[in-house]
Amino acid sequence: MFICIREVAGTDIFANIIIQRKKAVIIIFAVAAVICVILFPTVIIKYNMAEYLPPEAQSTKALNLITDEFTNALPNADVTVQNVSLMESLLFKNELEKLEHISEVIWLDDIFDLLQPLEMGDSDTIESFYKETTAYYSVVVIKGKEKEGIREIRALLGDRGNVTGEASEIEFVQSATGTEVRNAMVILLPVIILILILSTTSWIEPLLFLAAIGLSVVINMGTNVFFDGVSFLTNAVTPILQLAVSLDYAIFLLHSFGKYRKTGINVEEAMREAIKESFSTVAASASTTLFGFMALLFMDFRIGSDLGVSLAKGILFSFISVMVFLPALTMCVYKAIDKTHHREFMPTFANINKFLKHLGIPAVLLVVIIIIPCFLGQTQTDFLYGYQAAFDEMTGQKYASAEEPRTTAMVLLVPKGDIIKEEMLGNDLLDLAHVTSVMSYAKTVGSGIPPEFLEKSITDQFYSKNFARLVVYIDTPQEGEAAFKTVEEITAAAEKYYPGGIYSVGQSANLYDIKTVVQKDNNRTNLIAIIAIFIVLLITFKSGTLPFFLLLTIESAIWINLSIPYFTGTSINYIGYLVLNTVQLGATVDYAILLAVTYMRNRKIMPKKEAMHEALGSSFRSILVSAVTLSTAGFTLAGTSSNPLIADIGVLLGRGTLLSMAMVLIFLPAMLTIFDGLIGKSTYKSNFINITKNKSRGEADKL
C-alpha cells in the first residue's frame, strides 16, 4: 500500500548483493531470530506506571527520598477480612506479617491501644481499620514480588475477604498480559491470513508476508533486552501494532515482483527491479509511521519514550526484513509460488468511484458541520489515569458500600524537627472531609514524649535523618475529582506549615502527578507528529496545499474518533488517547498518500473527474486490505485484553482506522477535485493537463 516516489541511488548494487547472497542472508536473519527468541524471556517487564513519571515530578522525588531515608515502604495493598472479632483481627495481622513476601502490616493496634474501649478513640479512625466485624489492613508487599505476595495473601484469606490496591493490580496485569497477547495473536493471525489469501494470487504468499514481518517482530522484541526494561503496555501492544502496520511493506514488494515477472524477464531481473521500485516507496511510507511513533519520545511521561522507541525500532526492523530478508526468501521459493497460484478472489473495484462520488459532497458538508464540535469535544474527554475502577469491575470487587469503606494511603514527607508543628498538621488533616486517619509520631506516640527516649525501631517508622513521615488515609477512590481535590487539600494543609518543603507519594498522589504531566504532553506530541509528517508530505509532493488537505483528512478522523467518548459520556485511559493521536496519524496517513499520489499522476494525462475515478479504482483494494488488517488488530486487542489500558488503545485504533479509511475514500476525493485548480497551481511541476485545449467545454463537463 505504498507509492514509489523516486529512485534511490545505489539500489542496483543493493539488489545484486541480496540476490547473489540470498542463502547467506536467510542464515543471518534466522540466526538473529533464534538469538532474540532466547533473549526475549530475559527482558525485564515493568508493571508500575508511576515508575515512568519524570524525575522532576514531586512524587518521584518523594519515592526516592522514602527509599533512601526510610526502611519502611509505602503500603501498596489493602486487605479486608470479614466476620472476625477484634482479637481475631489482631491474630490475622500476625499471620499476614509471617508471609514471605510481606514486609509490613499496618492495622488499628499501630495507632490505638486495644486494651482501651474502642469508644474512646476517634470513630472515623477506628472504622477505617475495624468496623463491626470487618477488619481492614494496609499491607506492604515487597516491590518486585507483587505476584508472589498477593497470591500468598489470597491463599491465607480463602473466602473470608479480598485484597485490592496497587500490588493487587500489578499482580493481575502480570498474570493476564502474557496470556492475552498470545490469545490476541491466535485470533489475529488466521484473520490476517484470510485477508492476504483474498488479496493475493498464491497460497504461499501470505506465509512469506508473515515470515518476513514475524521475523522482524521477534528481533524487535528480543532486542528490548538491551534496555533496562520495558513496560507491560509496550510488551503487549508492540508486536501486534508492528505486524499490522508494516505488513503492507511485504505486500508491496511481492506485488511488484509479480508485476515484473509478468513482463517475461527472468526471476533475478524481476526481483532486482522490484527491489529498486519498492525501496524508496517503502522507505517513504515507513517514514511517516516512524515519525508518528517517534513523536512519543517527546513526552515527559516516559511511558511515551518506552513505547515510541519499541514501535520505531519495530518499523526499522520491518523495513530491513522486507527489503533484505523477504527478497532472499522469495528467490529461494519462487517455484512454490508458481505452483500454488490461484485466481483472484477479491474484485478489482475499478468502478468503485461510481458509488463513492455521490457521497463526496455530503461528506464534506458533514465534516464542516461537525469538525469544530468534534475538535472541542476531544479536548474535553474524561480520562482515567489508573485502572482501579475497571479492575474492580473485572474482578468483581465492590468497595463503595458503607460496609467496606475504601482506604487509600498517602505518605507526606515534611522537614524533621518540630513535633508540635507535626501535631498541628495532623489535626488539620483530620479536619479534611475525606481523611479518615493519620499515622505520625505526634499522633501515634504523642508530642509529649521526645523521640530520644524511645527505641530506634519505633522512631525509625516516623523519622529519618532529615524528614518526618506522616501516613494519611483517605476514603476516596484512587483517582477522580474527589481524590485529586483531596490530594490538593492535603498538599495545601502541609504547605501552610512547611512552605516549599514537602513531598507526597501514594497511588492518588502518583496519579495526580501523571494527570499534570499528561496535560502538557498531549499538545506537544501532537504538534511534533503533525509537523514531522507535514515535512515528509511537503518533500514528497512539493506542494504548498496538498499536505494540508491530507493532514486535515486524517486529523478530522482522529478528532471524530477521540470525541466519541466525550459525547457518549464514557471515560478512556489517557495512554490510549495519547498513543492514538500519533499512531492513527502515522499509520493511516499512508492511505491518503496513496490516493493523492495516484491522483496527481493521473492528472497529468486526464481531467480531474476521470483522474479521480482511476485513482480510486486502483487504490481502493490496497487501502481496504491495509485498513481492515489494522482495524482487526485494534479490535482484537480490545476483545482479548482484560486490561482497560490496552483495551482502550485497541478500541480507539480499530475505530480510528475505519474512520480514516472512510475519510480517505469519501472526503479526500471530494476535496482534491473541488480544490484541483488550487492544488495544481501550488504544486511544483504539477503538469496538470488543461482539458479545455483538447476538448470543448461541453465534453469537459461530461467528464
Secondary structure, DSSP 8 states (H G I E B T S, - for coil): -----S--TTHHHHHHHHHHTHHHHHHHHHHHHHHHHHHGGGS-EE--GGGGS-TTSHHHHHHHHHHHH-SS----EEEEE-S--HHHHHHHHHHHHTSTTEEEEE-GGGTS-TTS-GGGS-HHHHHTTEETTEEEEEEEE-TT-HHHHHHHHHHHHTTSEEEESHHHHHHHHHHHHHHHHHHHHHHHHHHHHHHHHHHSSBSSHHHHHHHHHHHHHHHHHHGGGGSS-EEHHHHHHHHHHHHHHHHHHHHHHHHHHHHHHTTT--HHHHHHHHHHHHHHHHHHHHHHHHHHHHGGGG-SSTHHHHHHHHHHHHHHHHHHIIIIIHHHHHHHHHHHHHHTB----S---TTTHHHHHHHHHHHHHHHHHHHHHHHHHHHT--EESS-HHHHHHHHT----STTS---EEEEEEEESS-HHHHHHHHHHHHTSTTEEEEE-HIIIIITTS-GGGS-HHHHTTTB-SSEEEEEEEE-S-SSSHHHHHHHHHHHHHHHHHSTT--EEEEHHHHHHHHHHHHHHHHHHHHHHHHHHHHHHHHHHH-BSSHHHHHHHHHHHHHHHHHHHHHHHT--EEHHHHHHHHHHHHHHHHHHHHHHHHHHHHHTTTS-HHHHHHHHHHHHHHHHHHHHHHHHHHHHHHHHH---HHHHHHHHHHHHHHHHHHHIIIIIHHHHHHHTHHHHHHHBTT-----GGGTS-HHHHHH-
